[in-house]
Amino acid sequence: MNEHEFIQELLDPQTQNKAFEKLVSQFQKPLYYHIRSIVLLHDDADDVLQNTFVKVFQHLKNFKQESKLYTWMFRIATNEALTHLSQKAKKNGRTSLEHQAFVIDNLKADVYFEGDDIQLKLQKAILLLPEKQQLVFKMRYFNELKYEELSEILGTSVGALKASYHHAVKKIEAHLLQTN
């Protein structure tokens, strides 16, 4: 079944529930890991993932199919994750950057964190990047998204994304060399 037919199933009240179950089973893991790379904590990622699927369900009728469905969903997930970080920081009286630093400092307490000291150092180095470079780096490095996909998700040119990723890698390398 092609994507257009699948979207029609998602929109048809008679096939909607079964099609949405299929959508969730197909995209749950990649979206979870994408969201987790942004919010870092498992419980936060679960909450954002649930909100993402709610938004997808609510707004599917407005999807113009100018991009692929998963690209559109990644854009929603990205926005939801960033909104979540901002709201959580505000709730705790911190800036987004302070909140992310707090999360990284307490990451080992997350029972779902499977990283080691190197992973923590990488997360701290990523935190030093501007927000856009953080997103580009995480989406390219952790999710292995192509630049064309990133361009659709983030609404930025491929050239700008390549430059952003390159600068991010150089900054991370420099930070990791400096801290060793």
Residue pairs with C-beta under 8 A, 6 or more apart in sequence:
1 9
3 65
3 68
3 69
4 65
6 19
6 22
6 23
6 69
7 60
7 63
7 65
7 69
9 15
9 16
9 18
9 19
10 16
10 19
10 20
10 23
10 60
11 60
11 61
12 19
20 57
23 56
24 53
27 70
27 73
28 49
30 70
30 143
31 49
31 52
31 73
31 74
31 77
32 45
32 46
32 49
33 142
33 143
34 74
34 77
34 78
34 81
34 139
34 142
34 143
35 45
35 48
35 49
35 52
35 77
35 80
35 81
36 42
36 45
37 138
37 139
37 142
37 143
38 78
38 81
38 82
38 85
38 135
38 138
39 45
39 48
39 81
39 84
39 85
39 103
40 100
40 103
40 104
40 107
40 110
40 123
41 103
41 107
41 110
41 112
42 110
42 111
42 112
42 113
44 84
44 88
47 84
48 77
48 80
48 81
48 84
49 77
51 80
51 84
52 73
52 76
52 77
52 80
55 76
55 80
56 73
56 76
59 76
63 69
63 72
67 152
68 152
71 149
71 152
71 153
74 139
74 145
74 149
74 153
75 152
75 153
75 154
78 135
78 139
78 153
78 154
82 131
85 96
85 99
85 100
86 96
88 99
89 95
89 96
89 98
89 99
89 100
92 99
92 102
94 102
96 131
97 127
100 127
101 124
101 127
104 120
104 123
104 124
104 127
107 113
107 115
107 120
107 123
108 120
115 123
121 176
121 179
122 172
122 176
124 175
125 171
125 172
125 175
125 176
125 179
126 134
126 137
126 138
126 168
126 172
127 134
128 171
128 175
129 137
129 168
129 171
129 172
132 154
132 156
132 164
133 164
133 165
133 167
133 168
133 171
134 168
135 154
136 150
136 154
136 161
136 164
136 165
136 168
137 164
137 165
137 168
137 169
137 172
139 145
139 150
139 153
139 154
140 147
140 150
140 161
140 165
145 153
147 158
147 161
147 162
147 165
148 158
150 156
150 158
150 161
151 157
151 158
151 161
154 161
156 164
